[in-house]
Amino acid sequence: MNYLSLDLGRKHTGVAFYDARTKVPMPLDTLHHSSKDELLEKVTILASERVVDAFVIGLPLLPSGEEGEQARFARECAKKLCEACPWCELHFTDERLTGGDDAKAALEILRVFLERLKN
């Protein structure tokens, strides 16, 4: 399966990609957008170009583990992505410990998810 990992933001979104042929996760360019619609359009195009089978979305939980405003934003975007790309599976990964800039965070989200798949 090909996975597209997203560290969603309101203006910048980190992206990482895992290609099942190479089995190597890699960061992609950070997406810059001025609206949720622009973000969804860019991700949908990227998903089609990369023949993505599943999205891995970073879920920004609060330190307590509860969901706040950012997590609601991530879930809202994920729902729209599923509507735009109905062939794609959807997975969430806790992003509290990822850190780094957008692309590095997306790559770490992807690595955490892939490690979880192995175990």
Secondary structure, 3 states (H helix, E strand, C coil): CCEEEEECCCCEEEEEEEECCCCEEEEEEEEECCCHHHHHHHHHHHHHHCCCCEEEEEECECCCCCECHHHHHHHHHHHHHHHHCCCCEEEEEECCCCCCCHHHHHHHHHHHHHHHHHC
